[in-house]
Amino acid sequence: MVKPHRSLALLALLIAAAMPLRAQTGIDDDSIRLGMVNVQTGPAAALGQGMLVGASAVFDEVNRRGGVHGRTIELLVADDGYEPEFAIDETLAMIEDEEVFALFGYVGTPTANAVLPIVREYEVPLVGLFTGAGSLRSPVTPQVFNVRASYDDEAEAMIDHFLANGARNVAVFYQDDGFGKAVLSGTRKALARRDMPVHAMGTFQRNTMAVKGGLAKLIEARPDAIVMVGTYAPLAEFVRQARAAGLDSQMATVSFVGTRNLVEAVGDAGDGVIITQVMPHPDDERDAVAGCRSLRRPVSARTSSPSTAGRAGPGRRRWNSATRSACRSGTPLPSSAIACPASI
């Protein structure tokens, strides 16, 4: 039997609680509408596409087995390009136009932070976010249901590892937004518990590969270890340039980076880089992991190659059951649809 993962279990509880309300928004006699707004294009696209592939696999299996209380799950997806302003627009469209029951599978701290006021105002559940930001935990927002460890937890593990392996000082290279600052805060707390300051800092801008300025500051500081905060593409570039410049610091980054994508992008220069993990290993034998593993599908010959330059904007490129079927059958997609993920 395939057992639901934590996010789906939370959704099932929310749906069960809503059943007595005949006019509950997003729940019809035969379906439940969920809205996913995350990054489907641009330099961090693999993070959102991975969330879509995983969610689709689980929801399709649930629907095949009869759905939730006899209702099938309909997943609507919009692309925010990993930019807060688009996340706001698309979230409002999901709530006001699509009338979804709950929001699910958001990816990233800056985009999640941007939609928090909307979630509070409309009192719409936001479940299973791909971020460990403290801002989503404190103060408590009753509508937000986290399923991951916090970035403070991951920072503590990185600092513990660095010091156990001889580091006497630690620098931070981070994406200059809510995500980067969340991990920077966690790193500062972990170091403060050991009466240590952050040795040096370098930054770069979200959705760019402009790492040279921040790298220059760290080359000058020569830290024993570096906490890196960003998505896979710019961090791969940072590691390559750092190693080429002779910077031999220990390096680590948090789980959000996109582990497989970073490993593939950085190549041999990434030897020794540590990536913290907050979910079980895919080959773990526990029942819940084995159930998810059984849902894996072979990578399709069709890969995601969107023609846009990384931003969704108001065009509302969407994913639903019709576009999913088209991807599997090879049918051309309408221009308004998100490109087919690499595996579906």
C-alpha positions in Angstrom: 0.0 0.0 0.0 1.3 3.5 -0.9 1.2 5.6 2.2 0.8 9.4 1.8 3.7 11.7 2.7 3.4 14.3 5.4 2.1 17.1 3.1 -0.7 14.9 1.7 -1.7 13.7 5.2 -2.1 17.4 6.3 -4.2 18.1 3.2 -6.4 15.1 3.9 -7.0 16.3 7.5 -7.8 19.8 6.2 -10.2 18.4 3.7 -11.9 16.2 6.2 -12.4 19.2 8.5 -14.0 21.1 5.7 -16.4 18.3 4.6 -19.3 19.5 6.8 -19.2 22.8 5.0 -21.2 22.2 1.8 -20.1 25.5 0.2 -16.4 25.1 1.1 -14.4 26.9 -1.6 -12.4 24.6 -3.8 -14.2 21.4 -2.9 -16.9 20.1 -5.3 -18.9 16.9 -5.2 -16.2 15.1 -7.2 -12.9 17.1 -6.9 -10.6 19.2 -4.7 -8.7 22.1 -6.3 -5.2 22.8 -5.0 -3.0 25.7 -6.2 0.7 25.5 -6.6 2.7 28.6 -7.5 6.4 28.2 -7.8 9.4 28.5 -10.1 9.0 26.6 -13.4 11.4 28.7 -15.6 14.7 30.4 -15.1 18.0 29.4 -13.3 16.1 27.8 -10.4 13.5 26.0 -12.5 14.5 22.5 -11.5 13.4 23.1 -7.9 9.8 23.9 -8.8 9.7 21.3 -11.6 10.9 18.6 -9.1 8.1 19.6 -6.7 5.6 19.4 -9.6 6.8 15.9 -10.7 6.8 14.6 -7.1 3.3 16.0 -6.3 1.9 14.8 -9.6 3.1 11.3 -9.0 1.6 11.1 -5.5 -1.7 12.8 -6.4 -2.1 10.7 -9.5 -1.7 7.6 -7.4 -4.2 8.9 -4.8 -6.7 9.6 -7.6 -6.2 6.2 -9.1 -7.1 4.7 -5.7 -10.3 6.7 -5.5 -9.1 10.2 -4.3 -9.7 11.7 -0.9 -13.2 10.9 0.5 -14.2 10.0 -3.1 -12.9 13.3 -4.5 -10.1 13.5 -7.0 -7.3 16.0 -6.5 -7.0 18.7 -9.2 -3.6 20.4 -9.1 -3.4 23.8 -10.8 0.2 25.2 -11.2 1.4 28.7 -12.1 5.0 29.9 -12.7 6.4 32.7 -10.5 9.9 32.6 -11.9 11.2 32.7 -8.3 10.2 36.3 -8.1 8.0 37.7 -5.2 5.9 40.0 -7.3 4.8 37.2 -9.7 4.2 34.9 -6.7 1.8 37.6 -5.3 -0.1 38.0 -8.7 -0.4 34.2 -9.3 -1.5 33.5 -5.7 -4.2 36.1 -5.9 -5.3 34.5 -9.2 -5.4 31.0 -7.6 -7.6 32.3 -4.7 -9.9 34.8 -6.5 -10.1 33.3 -10.0 -9.5 29.6 -9.6 -11.1 29.4 -6.1 -8.7 26.7 -4.8 -9.2 25.1 -1.5 -5.6 25.3 -0.4 -2.2 26.4 -1.7 0.5 23.7 -1.9 4.1 23.2 -2.8 5.5 26.7 -2.9 9.3 26.9 -3.4 11.5 29.5 -1.8 11.7 32.0 1.0 11.3 35.3 -0.8 8.2 34.1 -2.7 6.7 32.5 0.4 7.3 35.6 2.5 5.6 37.7 -0.2 2.4 35.7 -0.1 2.1 35.4 3.7 -0.2 38.6 4.0 -2.5 37.1 1.4 -2.7 33.8 3.1 -3.6 35.5 6.4 -6.1 37.8 4.8 -8.0 35.1 2.9 -7.4 32.5 5.5 -6.4 29.9 2.9 -4.2 27.0 4.0 -0.6 27.0 2.7 0.8 23.5 3.0 4.2 21.8 2.4 6.5 24.7 1.5 10.0 24.0 0.2 11.8 26.4 2.5 13.1 26.3 6.1 12.7 30.1 6.8 12.0 31.1 10.4 9.6 33.8 9.1 7.2 31.0 8.3 7.4 29.6 11.8 7.6 32.6 14.1 5.3 34.4 14.6 2.9 31.5 14.0 0.6 31.8 11.1 -2.3 29.4 11.7 -2.8 28.8 7.9 0.8 27.8 7.3 1.7 24.1 7.6 5.5 23.4 7.5 6.9 19.9 6.9 10.6 20.7 6.8 13.3 21.4 9.4 14.3 25.0 9.7 17.4 26.7 8.3 18.5 27.3 11.8 18.6 23.6 12.3 20.6 23.2 9.1 23.0 26.0 10.0 23.7 24.4 13.3 24.6 21.1 11.6 27.0 22.9 9.2 28.8 24.8 11.9 29.1 21.7 14.0 30.6 19.9 11.0 33.0 22.7 10.1 34.4 23.0 13.7 34.7 19.2 14.0 36.9 19.3 10.9 39.3 22.0 12.1 37.7 25.3 11.0 38.5 28.2 13.2 36.4 30.8 11.4 33.4 30.7 9.1 32.3 33.1 6.3 28.9 33.3 4.5 28.3 33.7 0.8 24.6 34.3 0.3 21.8 35.3 -2.0 20.8 38.8 -1.0 17.2 38.3 -0.2 14.9 36.7 2.4 16.4 33.2 1.8 20.0 34.3 2.1 19.3 36.4 5.2 17.4 33.5 6.8 20.4 31.2 6.6 22.7 34.0 7.5 20.7 34.6 10.7 20.8 30.9 11.5 24.5 30.8 11.0 25.0 33.8 13.2 23.0 32.1 15.9 25.0 28.9 15.6 28.3 30.8 15.8 27.2 33.0 18.7 26.5 29.8 20.7 30.2 29.2 20.3 31.3 32.8 21.0 32.3 33.2 17.3 31.4 36.0 14.8 30.8 35.6 11.1 34.3 36.0 9.7 33.4 37.6 6.4 30.4 37.9 4.0 29.8 38.1 0.3 26.5 38.4 -1.6 24.9 38.0 -5.0 21.5 38.8 -6.5 18.7 36.3 -6.9 18.3 34.8 -10.4 21.7 35.9 -11.5 25.2 34.3 -11.9 27.0 37.5 -10.7 29.1 35.9 -8.0 32.5 37.6 -8.7 32.0 40.5 -6.3 31.1 38.4 -3.3 33.8 35.9 -4.1 36.4 38.6 -4.2 35.5 39.5 -0.6 35.9 35.9 0.6 39.2 35.4 -1.3 40.5 38.4 0.6 39.3 37.1 3.9 40.5 33.5 3.3 38.1 31.8 5.7 38.5 28.2 6.9 34.9 27.4 6.0 32.1 28.9 3.9 28.3 28.6 4.3 26.9 29.1 0.9 23.2 30.1 0.4 21.6 30.1 -3.0 20.2 27.9 -5.8 22.3 25.4 -7.7 23.4 27.4 -10.8 25.0 30.4 -9.1 26.5 28.2 -6.3 28.1 25.9 -8.9 29.6 28.9 -10.5 30.9 30.2 -7.2 32.5 26.9 -6.3 34.2 26.6 -9.7 35.6 30.1 -9.5 36.6 29.8 -5.9 38.6 26.6 -6.6 40.1 28.0 -9.7 41.3 31.0 -7.6 42.9 28.7 -5.1 40.4 29.1 -2.3 40.5 25.8 -0.5 38.0 26.6 2.3 35.5 23.9 3.5 32.2 24.6 1.8 28.6 23.6 2.7 25.1 24.6 1.7 21.5 24.0 2.8 19.1 21.5 1.4 17.2 24.0 -0.7 20.0 24.3 -3.2 18.8 21.4 -5.4 21.3 18.6 -4.6 21.3 16.6 -7.9 21.4 19.8 -10.0 24.3 21.2 -8.0 26.3 18.0 -8.3 25.7 17.9 -12.0 26.5 21.6 -12.6 29.6 21.9 -10.5 31.4 18.7 -11.7 34.7 17.7 -10.1 35.2 21.2 -8.6 32.5 20.2 -6.1 34.4 17.4 -4.5 34.2 17.9 -0.7 31.2 20.3 -0.8 28.7 19.3 1.9 24.9 19.6 1.4 22.7 19.3 4.4 19.6 17.2 4.0 16.3 17.2 6.0 14.4 14.4 4.2 15.2 10.7 4.3 17.5 9.2 1.7 15.6 8.0 -1.4 16.8 4.5 -0.7 15.7 4.5 2.9 13.7 1.4 3.7 11.0 3.0 5.9 7.5 2.4 4.6 6.7 6.1 3.7 9.9 6.4 1.7 9.5 3.0 0.0 5.9 4.1 -1.0 7.2 7.3 -2.6 10.0 5.4 -4.3 7.5 3.1 -5.9 5.9 6.1 -7.7 9.1 7.0 -9.5 8.7 7.2 -13.3 11.5 7.0 -15.9 12.7 10.3 -17.2 10.7 11.2 -20.3 12.4 11.9 -23.6 10.7 15.3 -23.5 12.6 17.8 -21.4 11.6 21.2 -20.2 12.9 23.9 -22.5 10.7 26.9 -22.0 11.1 29.7 -24.6 10.8 32.4 -22.0 13.7 33.9 -20.2 12.9 32.9 -16.7 9.9 35.0 -15.7 6.3 34.0 -15.8 4.7 37.4 -15.4 0.9 38.0 -15.9 0.7 35.6 -18.8 -0.3 32.9 -16.3 1.4 29.8 -17.8 -0.5 27.0 -16.2 -0.4 23.3 -15.6 -3.4 21.1 -15.0 -4.7 17.7 -15.9 -5.1 18.5 -19.6 -1.5 19.7 -19.9 -0.2 16.8 -17.9 -2.0 14.4 -20.3 -0.6 16.3 -23.3 3.0 16.0 -22.0 2.6 12.2 -21.6 1.1 11.7 -25.0 3.4 14.1 -26.9 0.6 16.4 -27.9 1.8 20.0 -28.5 1.0 22.3 -25.6 -0.9 25.6 -25.9 1.3 28.7 -25.5 -0.4 29.4 -22.1 0.9 26.2 -20.6 4.0 25.5 -18.6 6.6 23.5 -20.5 6.7 19.8 -19.8 9.0 18.9 -16.9 11.9 16.5 -17.5 10.0 13.7 -15.8 6.3 13.3 -15.7 
